[in-house]
Amino acid sequence: MNLSDATWRKSSRSSGGGNGDCVEVAIGSDSVMVRDSKQPSGPVLAFTPAQWQAFITAVCHEQLPPTGR
């Protein structure tokens, strides 16, 4: 996916309260890209659709290890 053609979106839950920290996602036919919404020209992480689906499944089933924070 070409970054200039990407349509970025963020969760509808990201606008309420908090400090505005969130990520944006652009979904294409061959990749899913993630970036920090506060740094739109910063680094982008790219995943295959299968990798992204595995991540979402792990989040939904609370299968990710703690971050240590």
C-alpha positions, 0 to 999 in steps of 0.5 A: 500500500502506498502511504500517500494513498492510505486512508487513516482512521482511528477508533471512535473511542479515542476522542473521549477523555484521556490525553489523546494518545491513540493509533491510526490504522490504514487497511489495504488489500495486501497490508495493514499499517499502524502509526501514532496519530500525534506523529502522522509523518513518523514511522509506520508499522506494516503487517500482513492481513494474517498478522493483523488478524492474529493480533486482533484475535489475541487482544480480544481473547486477552492472550497478550503478555503484560507489558511491564508497565 
